[in-house]
Amino acid sequence: MYNVMIVEDSKPILRNIKTLLSTMELPLRIVATAANGEEALEKIQRESVHLLLTDIRMPKMDGLTLIEQAKLRNPQLKVVLISGYSDFEYTRKALNLQVFDYLLKPVERKALEEVMERAIGQLNQRIVNDRDLLKEIVEPSYYAEIKLNQEFTHFAKVMLIARRQPFSPGKDEWKREKMEYLLKQIFAPHECWVFPAQIPQEYIVFVNRAAAGMYSSIYECLESVRRHLVGHGMDAIIGGQLLSSESGRLPELYYRASGMLSEQQRITQGFVIDTGTSASQAGIVENLMEPTTLTAFVQMIREQRKEQFALKLTEQMVKWAEEHVRVAEVERFLGLLVDTFARLCEERGAEIRLGLELKAKQLFEENSYADFCRELVEWTRQCFDILQTHSRTSGQELFEKMDEYVKMNMYAALSINDIALKFHVSPSYISRVIKKYTQTTFVQYYTELKIKEACRLLEERPDMKFKELSDLLSFSDQHYFSKVFKEYTGYSPTEYKEKLVGKLE
């Protein structure tokens, strides 16, 4: 249902248009009428209006001024002009204000209905188009459930991006429902929409543009949002800007804004950015590590000076905190470490890059900067150990260690990724080593060990229930356990138990 406002100083003409619209079988609702532009403008500020039908010549404020002012408040507003033959010059000027169409007095039913149907068609298409645009930026599973309404599509909005501040507690609090609840608190009575982005722990928020009018600037609006979220355990960096009527640029605007957040997010301090401006206009300064410093770290790795590296790294982390260094700069530094350690290990035939990259990424999930620093130092120590280990460990030695580890975790549900992380190598390398020394895949190798253990347990404890045995060995369910057991032994668990009993007798 679309909201209509009629502005006409002639009561008979106003009554005629109301009657015609009310008797048409169209999704229209007359929410307000006015006798002049001033009165209409006041009501537009209070009412959600999709379609405005207005006379040109009126007292206090004419139709052209009304259209101009109304479009400033809502660029998406569709306007239909009501004019007489003598007002053609005014009508021509109004068309320059992007008026949808015009009707001549006296307004006839057929002409009014035809214009309204076309306007409704365009309004409906805009909803479809907006939903398609969101597909590029919203998390896919949530996008499938999105149902937009007229309020979202047809009114000017502010776009906000809220991203969790690294090393802040409350990671589990970053739920869409909580974000929406808190934002509705701060923006009431204006509506807002919260969508999870494709980037983890980032939300795209749209708020009716009128909400920005409660603040002196977009910056003050964003800072108010940030403080409100922090006060409820959601430390964030907030970016945002007013959206123009060019809704087709939404993905482009989002990616630009999200990129600004990625480049400017600080490691120990949340803040806000007006993403409608450039980084220089927003007062953002670069803080880059000196090339000589980076070279020194690389050299210490190459020369395997573990203790000296740890001391230098500790000094660097203190400096990062003091300077509120950008997260992107720390990520680039860790990328350099990963690349250096991986290249040196790969020279010795070890494929560990994927494992190193995964661990480096996980470091940013720590709940505090102190935890991050401690884990980073420990991780680099392990990297040095790996470097030394891979200098002397053959494939046979690695398999023996993996075999021992897997047998110790017989009752768990290990995956090939778990093994890769444990031994700091890639899953593909694990697969090749296991294939070489067992002639089977990891799954076959691990499953066979479990089935052998199941046989041993049945021999020692023949009274053991199959469900208990299945759960103990971490199979997904008893049926699957029985199926796998038969594939590897040739007997079902029941047949195998009967066979054991027969031997005993």
N, C-alpha and C positions, 0 to 999 in steps of 0.2 A: 504494500500500500504506500503510495506516494503522497506527500503533504503539499497542498496547494494554498497559496495566499492570493487573494484578489484585492487590487488597489484601484478604486474608482470613486470619484466624488459624486457621480450621478447615482442616486439611490435606485431609480428604475432600471438602469443598465446593470448595476451591481446585482440587483435582485434577479434579473433575467439570466445573467451568467451563472449565478449560484444554482438557479433552478435547472438550467441546462446540464451543468456538471453533475448535479445530484441525481439526475435521471439517466445518466449514461452508465452502462455496465462496464466501467473501467476502474482499475485499482487506484482510485483517487479519493482523497479525503480533504475537505476544506477545513484548514485548521485556524485560519484567521482572515479577516477582511479589514480594510482601512480606507479612509476617505482622502488621505493625502500622503505624500512621501515621508514626512516626519513621523507620522503615526506608524506607517508601515515599517520604517527602519527600526523603531523601538521594538516592534513585535518580532521582527526578524532576529533581533538579538536574543529574544526569549524562546522563540519557537524554531523547531527544525523544519525548514522549508526546502522542498525539492524543485517546485515549479512556482514561478511568480508571474501572474497576469496583471499588468499595470497599464493604466491610462497614461497619456503623455502630459496633457495640460491639467495640472491640479494646483490648488492653493498651497502655500507654505513651502513645499518642495515638489518640483515637477518630476515627471517620470524619468527623464534622462539622468538627473542628479541622483535619484533613488537607485537606478540601475548601477550607476558608477559606484556608489557607496556600498550597495549590497554585494556587488562582485568583489569588493575589497575584503569583505568578511567571509564570503563563500564563493571562490572562483568557479566552483562546479555548478552553481545555480543556473537553472534553465529559465530564461525569461521570454515571455510572449507579450508583445506590445499590442495595446488596444488603441487604435487611432482613427481619426476621421480623414476624409479625402483632403481636407484643407491642411492637415498636419504632415503632408508628405515629406517636407524638408526635415522635420523633426525625426520622422521615421528613418530617413536616410542616415542621419547622424547616429541614431540608436543602433542601426545595423553594424556600425563601426565598434560598438560596445559588445559585440558578439551576442546580440539578441538572437534567440532561436528562430523566431518567426513573428509575424504580426497579423492581427485581425482587424478588419474594418468594421466600424459601427454602421448600423446596428449588427451586433454579433449574431450570426446564424448558426443553428445547431450543426448542420453538416460541416461547415468550415471549422467550427470549434472542435468537433469530434475528430476530424482528420488531423488537425494540428496536435491534439492531445495524444492520439495513437502513435504518431511519429515520435513525439517527445518521450513517451513511455518506452517505445522500442529502443531508443538510444540510451535511456537510463538503465534498462535491463541489460543491454549489451555491455555497458560499463562495468556492471557487477561481474559478468563473465570474464571480461578482460582483466579486471583487477585480480581475480582469483588465479588466472593463468600466470600473471606476473609474480604472484607469491610463490608459485611452484619452484621458481629458480632459487629462492632464498630460504624457504621454510623447511624444517626437518621433514623428510618424506612421509613418515608414518603419521605425523600430525597433520600434514597437508591433506591427506586423504579424507580427513574428518571435517575439514573447514567448510563452514557455511556462512557466507558473508551476507550482511543485510544492507539496506539502503543507507543507514547511518554511516557505515564504514566507507561506502563508495562515493557518496554524493556531497560530502562536506570536507572542507579543507582540514588538513591534519598536520600534526607535528610527529616526526619519526624519531624515536629514541632507540639506542642500542645499549643494552645493559649487559656487561660481561663481568664474570666473577674475578675479583682481584686475586692474583696468585698469592700463595702463602697466607691465606686468611682462613680462620676456622669456619665451621658451618657448611662444609662442602655439600653435605646431605640436605641442607636447607634450600638449596637452589632448585626448587621445583616451580613449574609454571603456575600452579594454583596459588602458591604463596606470593609469587611475584605479582600476579594479577590482583590478588586481594589487597596487597600493600599499595599498589599504584591506584587502584580505585578509591582507596582511602584519601590519597593526597590530591587526586584530580576531581573528586566529586564536586558538583553533580555531573561533570562532563564524562562522556563515555570513553573507555580506552580498550584496546585489543592487544593481547600479548601472544606472540607466536615464538616457539622455540626455533632458533636458527639452526643451520646445518653445522655450525661450529659448536662443539660441546660447551655447555654452561654459558651460552650467550642467548639473549632474548631480543627479538625485534618488537618494539612497542609502537603503536599508533594511538595518538590522543587527538580528540577534537581540538582544532586550532584555537577555539575560544578559551581553552584552558591556559594557553600561554598568556592570555590577557591578564591573568591574575598576577603576573610577574613583570618586573621592569625590563627584563631582557631574557633571551633564550638561555644565557649562561646562568642567570639566577634560578630559572626554572629547573635546569639540569642539576645544579648544585643542591637545590631543595630536595629533588628526587634522591640524589646520592646520600644525603644526610639521613633521609627517612629510611632508606634501605639499610644503611649501616646501623641505625638505631634498632633495627629488628634482625641483626645478625647476618646481613647480606652485604658484605663489603664489595663495592663494585667500582668499575670505571664506566662512566656514562658518556655517550656521544649522542648528539641530536641536532636536528635542524628543522626549520619550517619547510613543508613541501609545497611546491608550486602546483599549478593546475596540470602540469605535464606529467600525469601519472604513469605514462608509458616509460619513463626513465627510472622507475622505482628500483629495479635490480641494479642499475648502474650507480644510483645514489647510495644504495645500501653497501655495495662492494667498496665504493670509495670511502664511505664513513667507517666501515669495519676495518679497512686497511689502515686508516688513520689511527684507529684504536690500537691495532696490532703494533704499529711503529712507535706509538707514543706511550703505551702503557708502562707505568713505573713498577719497579720490583718491590718497593716497600711502601707505596703511597698511592691510594686511589685518587682520582681527580676527574674533571669533566672537560669535554671539548665541544665547542660549537663546530660541528662538522660541515656547516654551510660555508665556513671560511677556510682559507688556506692555513697550513701549519704555521707559517710565519706570522700571519695576522692573529692567530690564536696565541701567540707568544711562546711557541714551543721551540726549545733549543736542543740541538744535537749533543750527545755526550758519547763519543767514540773512544774505544781503547786505542792507545798508541800502537802503531805497527811494530815498533821495537819491543814492546811488552809482549805482543802476540808471538813474535819470533822467538823471544826468550823462553816462553812456555813450550813451544814446539821443540826447541833445541834440548831442553831438559828431558822431554819424553824420549827423543832419539838417543840421548846418552844415558837413559834409564836412571836419572838422578831423582829417585822417588822422594826422599826426605826434603831435599831442597825445593822440589816442585810443591810439596804440601805446604811448606812455609810461605812460599811466594803466593800460592793460591789463597791462603788464609788472609794475607795482607790485602789481596785484591778484593775479597768478599767484604771486608770491612769498608773499603773504599767505595764499593758499589752501594752499600747501605747509606753511607754519608752523602753520596751524590745523587741518591734516588735514581740510579741508573735505569735505563729503559730495558724492559724484558727482552725486546728484540735483540739488543746488544749482547745480553747474557746468552740468549739462544744461539747467536752466531758464534760466540766464544765456545760454547759446548759443542757446536757443530764442528769447529776446528779441532777440538780434542778428539772427538769421535773419528774424524777423518784421519788424523795423525796416528792414533792407536790402531785403527783398522788397517791402514796401509802397511804399517810395520808388521802386523800379524799376518796379513795376506802375503807378504814377501816370504813368509815361512810356510805358506800353504794353509793357513787357518782362515776360515770364513766366519768372521764375528761381527761384521758391520751391522747387520740387522739387530742383533742383541744389544749392541752398544747404543744404537739409535733409540731403541725402545726404552732402555733404562734412562737415557738422557731426558727423554720426554716425560717419563714418570717422575723425575725429580721435581717438576713444576707442580705436582699434585700434593706436595707436602703442606701441612697445615700452618707452618710458620717459617719465617726466613731462617731462623736458627736451625730448624730441622733440615731445611734445604742445604744450608752450609755444611752441617754435619754429614749428611748423606752424600753431598758432592765430594767432600774430602775422602770419605770411605770408598765411594765409587772409583775415584781416580787411583786410589791405592790398589783396588782390585784390578783395574786396568793395567797397572804396572806389573802386578803379579801374573796376569794373563799373558802379558807380553813376554815375561820371563819363562812362564810355563810353556808357551807355544814355541819357544826357542828350542825346547828339548823334548817335547811330548810327541810321540808318534801316534798314528791312527790306532794302533793296537793298544797303546796305553790309555788313550782316550776312551776306547770302547770298554776296556776293563773297568774304568772308573764309572762309566755310565751304567754298565751291567750291574755293578755293585750297588749303585744308587737306586736303580729300578727295583732290584730284589729287596732292598730295604723298604721300599714303598709299595710293596706288593698289594697291600690292602687299601691303597689310595686310588684315586682316579687321575693318574698322570696323563698329560698330553705331551705331544712332541714339542710344543712351545715351552712347557714347563722345563723339559730337559735342556732345551736350547738356552733358556735364561739361566739355568743353574750352571751350565758349563761355558756360557758366554760365546756361543757359536750360533750360526743360523740353523733353522729347522731343516733346510735342505742339506746342510752338511751332516746333521745328525742322521738323516735318512740314508745318506750315502755310506756312512760308517757302519750303520746297523746292517744295511744290505750286504756290505762287503764281508762282514764277519758272521752273519747269521743266514744269509741268502733269503731273508724275508723282509717284509716291511716292519716299521715300528709297531703298528697295531697288531700284526700277527705275532711278532716276537713277544710283546707285552701280554697279549691274550693267552698265548701258550704257557707263559710262566704262571699266569693266574689259574689256568685249568689244571696244571700240574700240582699247584698248591691245593686246589679243590680236591683232587684225587687223594693227596696226602692226608688232608683233614678228614675225608670220608673213611679212610682206612683206620685212622687213629680214633675217630669219634663217629662210629656208624649210626649212632642215635641222633646225629645232628640234622636238623630240619633244612630242607633245600632253600627255603626263604631266608633262613638265618645265614646260610652259606653264601647265598647271592648277595645279601646286604653287606656281609663281612668283607667280601671281595670287591665291593663298590660297583656291582653291575646295576644297570638302570632298573631292571625288574626281574622277577623269578623266571618268567616265560623266556626272556631273552637269554638269561643264564643257561637255561635248559637247552635252548637251541644251539648256543655256542659250544656247550659241553659236548653235545652229540657230534657236532662238526669235527671236534678235535680228538675225541676218544672213540667214536663209532657207537657209543652207547648213550642212552638217556641217563640222567642221574639215578633214576629208579632202577634201571637195568644194571647200572654199574654197581649199585648197592647190593642188588640181588646176587650179582656175580661174586662180590666180596663175601657175602654170607655163605654162598655155596662152597667157597674155598675153605672157610672156617669149619664147615660141617664135614 
